[in-house]
Amino acid sequence: MRKLFFLISLFLLYAVEADAWRVFDKVAVKSVMKRVADWQIANPNKGAEHDDLDWTHAALYMGMVDWAELTEKEDADDSYFQWLLRIGKRNHFQVGKWMYHADFIAVGQPFIDLYSKYGNKKMIAPVMARANWVVENPAEVALALDYGKLETLDRWSWCDALFMAPPVYAKLYALTKDKRYLDFLNKEYKATYDHLYDKEERLFYRDRRYFDKREANGKKVFWGRGNGWVLGGLAEILQVLPKEEPSRAFYQELFVELATRVAGLQSPDGYW
């Protein structure tokens, strides 16, 4: 599993070129991925709701980093890295406005990746400053608080937050070996896990509002895409956490358990 970008590309490969499954090979996949990347760059979302630093774009950039690495390596094409750099530069590599909200630090993930490649401290300074402040001033909000209260968003109280913020701290730890990042990651992630993960069903609730909800057939209510977000975040964490790091086992075991459960829920038509 690479990232959301790759998964979207595979979906388009099926939806737009169903016959390509018969010749499911690297060339076919890469061709569609390029079309997806080029279309997205040519058709930017310019609305005020989703600016350059929004989480929606952060998810795109994270996949685009992988695509840029692939095209640079195989085709000597650095145009996608240049596109990412232009976005970073015009925003001075800043992160979003809210100090604690996971969505607003998500864009720090591709900026950390760009720093790892180019070594320019301007690319990492804003996200590191934000992460440092949060680590030194952790939000004092109970995860069990009514989700309707705005302050609950100061912590990872909804499952897709586990895609947005935790990889930032994992990447910063991998870069700096500063245990503060790792300790914060482990503490907050496990708190969210204890709060939202149904150990019987082996799935994450979207947030606490769904604990007592039931489908018409009496079964519990889980958000398929939300569990996909969790898996995507785990993939990011596992790519950077050192293999010798003891806490890695928790994320690895959770990834295997959740991925196995989600795969088992897929229906014959391919949907969940």
TORKE-375721 format. One line per field, with one value per residue (C-alpha): residue number from 0; residue in three letters; x, y, z. Coordinates in steps of 0.1 Angstrom, whole numbers, padded with zeros to 4 digits. Example, Ala and Ser with C-alpha at 12.3 -4.5 7.8 and 13.67 -1.06 7.14 Angstrom:
2
bavex c(0 1)
minu c(ALA SER)
xx c(0123 0137)
yy c(-0045 -0011)
zz c(0078 0071)
//
This chain:
272
bavex c(0 1 2 3 4 5 6 7 8 9 10 11 12 13 14 15 16 17 18 19 20 21 22 23 24 25 26 27 28 29 30 31 32 33 34 35 36 37 38 39 40 41 42 43 44 45 46 47 48 49 50 51 52 53 54 55 56 57 58 59 60 61 62 63 64 65 66 67 68 69 70 71 72 73 74 75 76 77 78 79 80 81 82 83 84 85 86 87 88 89 90 91 92 93 94 95 96 97 98 99 100 101 102 103 104 105 106 107 108 109 110 111 112 113 114 115 116 117 118 119 120 121 122 123 124 125 126 127 128 129 130 131 132 133 134 135 136 137 138 139 140 141 142 143 144 145 146 147 148 149 150 151 152 153 154 155 156 157 158 159 160 161 162 163 164 165 166 167 168 169 170 171 172 173 174 175 176 177 178 179 180 181 182 183 184 185 186 187 188 189 190 191 192 193 194 195 196 197 198 199 200 201 202 203 204 205 206 207 208 209 210 211 212 213 214 215 216 217 218 219 220 221 222 223 224 225 226 227 228 229 230 231 232 233 234 235 236 237 238 239 240 241 242 243 244 245 246 247 248 249 250 251 252 253 254 255 256 257 258 259 260 261 262 263 264 265 266 267 268 269 270 271)
minu c(MET ARG LYS LEU PHE PHE LEU ILE SER LEU PHE LEU LEU TYR ALA VAL GLU ALA ASP ALA TRP ARG VAL PHE ASP LYS VAL ALA VAL LYS SER VAL MET LYS ARG VAL ALA ASP TRP GLN ILE ALA ASN PRO ASN LYS GLY ALA GLU HIS ASP ASP LEU ASP TRP THR HIS ALA ALA LEU TYR MET GLY MET VAL ASP TRP ALA GLU LEU THR GLU LYS GLU ASP ALA ASP ASP SER TYR PHE GLN TRP LEU LEU ARG ILE GLY LYS ARG ASN HIS PHE GLN VAL GLY LYS TRP MET TYR HIS ALA ASP PHE ILE ALA VAL GLY GLN PRO PHE ILE ASP LEU TYR SER LYS TYR GLY ASN LYS LYS MET ILE ALA PRO VAL MET ALA ARG ALA ASN TRP VAL VAL GLU ASN PRO ALA GLU VAL ALA LEU ALA LEU ASP TYR GLY LYS LEU GLU THR LEU ASP ARG TRP SER TRP CYS ASP ALA LEU PHE MET ALA PRO PRO VAL TYR ALA LYS LEU TYR ALA LEU THR LYS ASP LYS ARG TYR LEU ASP PHE LEU ASN LYS GLU TYR LYS ALA THR TYR ASP HIS LEU TYR ASP LYS GLU GLU ARG LEU PHE TYR ARG ASP ARG ARG TYR PHE ASP LYS ARG GLU ALA ASN GLY LYS LYS VAL PHE TRP GLY ARG GLY ASN GLY TRP VAL LEU GLY GLY LEU ALA GLU ILE LEU GLN VAL LEU PRO LYS GLU GLU PRO SER ARG ALA PHE TYR GLN GLU LEU PHE VAL GLU LEU ALA THR ARG VAL ALA GLY LEU GLN SER PRO ASP GLY TYR TRP)
xx c(0000 0015 -0009 -0042 -0029 -0020 -0054 -0073 -0052 -0061 -0098 -0095 -0077 -0107 -0134 -0120 -0101 -0116 -0100 -0066 -0071 -0065 -0030 -0025 0012 0035 0031 -0007 -0007 0019 0001 -0031 -0012 0004 -0030 -0044 -0014 -0014 -0052 -0050 -0022 -0040 -0073 -0065 -0092 -0091 -0120 -0117 -0128 -0098 -0067 -0032 -0027 -0060 -0060 -0075 -0045 -0021 -0034 -0028 0007 0017 0007 0024 0057 0056 0048 0076 0101 0090 0092 0125 0140 0127 0122 0147 0116 0117 0087 0064 0090 0091 0054 0055 0083 0063 0034 0056 0075 0043 0030 0064 0061 0036 0010 -0027 -0041 -0054 -0027 -0040 -0064 -0049 -0061 -0041 -0007 -0013 0004 0036 0041 0050 0070 0091 0096 0108 0132 0145 0153 0166 0179 0165 0156 0129 0109 0107 0109 0072 0059 0086 0077 0041 0048 0072 0046 0019 0043 0053 0017 -0005 -0042 -0060 -0093 -0109 -0115 -0148 -0161 -0192 -0180 -0202 -0179 -0153 -0125 -0127 -0109 -0078 -0071 -0073 -0109 -0120 -0105 -0093 -0072 -0049 -0039 -0035 -0012 0006 0029 0042 0055 0068 0087 0101 0113 0129 0147 0159 0158 0141 0122 0096 0080 0079 0065 0038 0029 0027 0007 -0019 -0023 -0029 -0054 -0074 -0070 -0084 -0112 -0124 -0112 -0138 -0116 -0145 -0152 -0116 -0127 -0125 -0156 -0156 -0160 -0179 -0212 -0213 -0208 -0245 -0258 -0270 -0278 -0313 -0300 -0289 -0252 -0228 -0220 -0185 -0171 -0154 -0134 -0124 -0108 -0090 -0076 -0063 -0046 -0030 -0017 -0003 0015 0032 0042 0056 0077 0097 0097 0130 0127 0144 0120 0100 0068 0068 0053 0020 0015 0026 0002 -0026 -0020 -0021 -0052 -0071 -0061 -0071 -0105 -0112 -0102 -0126 -0155 -0151 -0182 -0179 -0186 -0155 -0173 -0174)
yy c(0000 0033 0061 0076 0089 0054 0040 0067 0059 0022 0031 0052 0024 0002 0028 0044 0016 -0016 -0036 -0026 -0052 -0078 -0064 -0053 -0043 -0015 0004 0005 0016 0042 0056 0062 0076 0102 0112 0116 0137 0159 0164 0174 0199 0214 0217 0231 0237 0275 0278 0295 0264 0244 0265 0253 0244 0225 0189 0179 0193 0178 0143 0151 0164 0133 0111 0135 0132 0095 0101 0127 0103 0076 0099 0114 0080 0063 0092 0118 0141 0165 0186 0172 0181 0215 0218 0209 0233 0262 0255 0254 0286 0306 0297 0300 0263 0273 0250 0258 0283 0262 0253 0218 0207 0176 0188 0220 0202 0176 0197 0195 0159 0167 0197 0174 0151 0180 0190 0155 0158 0193 0201 0237 0245 0269 0239 0224 0253 0261 0226 0219 0251 0241 0205 0218 0241 0213 0189 0214 0226 0195 0201 0194 0181 0148 0126 0116 0152 0158 0158 0187 0210 0227 0220 0183 0190 0200 0163 0133 0127 0115 0086 0104 0126 0096 0101 0139 0144 0113 0109 0144 0135 0101 0119 0145 0118 0099 0131 0144 0114 0138 0115 0142 0136 0099 0101 0125 0104 0072 0088 0106 0078 0052 0075 0077 0040 0033 0058 0049 0014 -0014 -0044 -0068 -0055 -0046 -0013 0024 0045 0078 0096 0091 0101 0066 0045 0038 0041 0010 0001 -0011 -0047 -0039 -0038 -0011 0018 0023 0046 0027 0057 0066 0032 0037 0070 0052 0026 0053 0071 0038 0032 0066 0059 0025 0039 0061 0045 0027 -0011 -0013 0012 -0009 0011 0002 -0032 -0016 0002 -0028 -0051 -0026 -0022 -0059 -0064 -0035 -0043 -0079 -0069 -0044 -0068 -0094 -0069 -0063 -0076 -0095 -0064 -0047 -0023 -0022)
zz c(0000 -0010 -0005 -0013 -0047 -0058 -0047 -0066 -0097 -0094 -0091 -0123 -0140 -0133 -0140 -0171 -0186 -0174 -0202 -0187 -0159 -0185 -0190 -0155 -0156 -0146 -0179 -0177 -0141 -0146 -0176 -0156 -0127 -0149 -0164 -0129 -0117 -0148 -0147 -0111 -0117 -0147 -0127 -0093 -0068 -0063 -0040 -0006 0012 0000 -0001 -0007 0030 0034 0044 0010 -0008 0018 0009 -0028 -0021 -0002 -0031 -0055 -0036 -0043 -0079 -0082 -0067 -0092 -0123 -0113 -0108 -0139 -0163 -0150 -0148 -0118 -0130 -0102 -0076 -0091 -0088 -0052 -0045 -0061 -0038 -0008 -0017 -0024 0010 0027 0037 0064 0079 0087 0112 0140 0165 0175 0148 0130 0096 0098 0102 0076 0049 0070 0058 0022 0034 0056 0026 0005 0033 0034 -0003 -0006 0029 0030 0066 0054 0043 0077 0101 0102 0107 0133 0152 0152 0163 0190 0204 0205 0221 0248 0253 0248 0246 0279 0265 0274 0243 0258 0257 0236 0200 0193 0213 0192 0216 0210 0177 0197 0200 0175 0184 0150 0131 0100 0122 0125 0088 0092 0122 0135 0105 0110 0145 0132 0104 0127 0150 0122 0111 0145 0168 0193 0217 0224 0190 0195 0230 0219 0189 0210 0238 0216 0191 0217 0235 0202 0197 0231 0225 0190 0182 0187 0196 0190 0155 0148 0132 0142 0148 0130 0163 0196 0181 0165 0196 0201 0165 0147 0111 0102 0106 0141 0133 0145 0123 0110 0083 0055 0042 0078 0083 0050 0064 0094 0072 0051 0082 0095 0062 0065 0101 0093 0064 0087 0122 0127 0127 0161 0177 0202 0197 0160 0169 0180 0147 0126 0144 0141 0104 0098 0119 0104 0068 0073 0087 0059 0032 0046 0044 0007 -0012 -0045 -0066 -0051 -0028 0010)
//
